Amino acid sequence: MFKSLLLLFPLALAAQDLDHEHNHGKLSDRVHQALAVSPESVLADIGAGAGDWTIPLARKAKRVYAVDIDNQSALPRLRQRLEKENLTNVEVIHSEPDDPKLPEGSLDAALVMNAYHEFRNPEAMLKHIHRALKPGGVVVIVESAPVRTRQRPREVQVRNHALALEIAIPEFQAAGFVLEERMDEAEGAADSEHTRWLARFRKR
């Protein structure tokens, strides 16, 4: 019996890995569709980290601005990966906490992946993002959805690295965006702390 369990355990882990890859693949497809990525796209990955989303976007887009505040670990790692991949269409930007330092009117779309809750001053950041987008440009947000703290204030939710879409929507509307699309369960199950939502906002 014990030996049988040992044999089954790796199979269970493999199944979990396949589920994760499948879910990530579906999320990636949805993100790329929401951004409307094309060979002519100029994009920004805000909160790019080491480039897990920047690099796939750069393979399909004309230009990508990779923005992050971590110039000690994340951005050096990203630069190494870009050099290894021989991707020359990415500009790495060391940003300020309330300013992504993006050129005005340059972007077709911006992605904020699991980073919006980290914005210390979302009003200022959204103002800068709005300014960086071309007329009709879009920003796509993917965030972890709180379950137990969904009805609690923003500052309580972000302590758990999550934020309800209901809190984000009025913040974007106040900054001059219109909600175009929402997926309340972009990844994960409704009763899971790992549920993620996706929203696409268009610049007014």
C-alpha positions, 0 to 999 in steps of 0.5 A: 500500500505504501509503495502504491502511494509513493508511485501515485504521488509523483503522478498527482504532482504531475497532474497539478503541474499540467493544470497550472500550465493549462490555466497559465496558458489560458490566462496568457491567451486572454491577456494577449487578446485583451491587449490586442497584441500585433506586430505593430503594437507598442506596449508597456509591462508595468511591474515587469519584474524579471520579465515573465510577461515582457519577453512573450510580449516582446516576441509578438509586439513592435516595442515593449517598455518594461517598468519596475521599481526594483533595480537591485534584483528584478531589472538586472535579471530582466536585462540578462534575460533580454540579452540571452534572448537577443530581444532588442525591442524592449526598453527597461525603465526604472520607475518611481513608486508613483510614476512609471516614467513612460513617454507621453502618447506612446502606448497602444496598451499597458499590462499590469499583472499582479501589481496594481494592489502594490501601487502606493498612490493609484491615482497618480499612477493611473494619471501617468498611465492615462497620459502615456496611452494613445487615444483609445489605448487600453490598460489590462489589469490582472489581480488576485481576488480576495475571498475572506476580505472582499468586503473589507477596506482597500488597505486590508485587502492589499495586505494579503496581496489582493484587491477586489475588482469592485474597488479598482473600477471606480479608481479607473473611472475617476482617472478617465477610463471606461471599463470594457471587459471583465472576467471575474474568474480569469484563473482558479476556482471561485472558492479559492484564494488564488482566483484572479480577475482580469479587466480591460479599461479604455482611455476616454 
